[in-house]
């Protein structure tokens, strides 16, 4: 579930970069990276 949420945030951040909204694009990208690495970390440890 978290992995899909992260992918959705990645798509949203790419759309924000296309709309020339750099700040919200970067925020979404950082949150995507945090969620993505957390989901991979939990998948490997549990």
N, C-alpha and C positions, 0 to 999 in steps of 0.2 A: 504494500500500500504506500509506504513512504517512497519507494523507488518511483512509482507512477506520479506521485506528487512532485517529486524532484524533476522528472521529465516534463511535467506540465509547466513548472516554473522556468525551465530552460526555454521552452517554446515561447512563453510569455516574455522572457527577457530578450529573445531574438526579435520578437515583434516590437518591443519598446525601442530597441536599437534602430529598427527600420523607420519608426516614427520620429526618430531623432530625440528621444527622451532618454538621455544617457544615464542620468542619476537613477531612475527607477529600473533601468536595464541592468545597471551594475548591482543594485541591491538584490534584484531577483536572481542574478547570476551567482552572487555570493551565497544566498540562501540555498540555491540549487546545489552548490558544491558542498555545503555543510550537510544537507539532507542526504545527498548521494553518498558521501563518505561515511556518514553515520549508518546508513542502511547496509552498505557493503561491510562495514565493521561488525555490525550485529549479525549479519548473515554468516560471516566467517567464524565468529566466536561462539555462536549458539547453534 
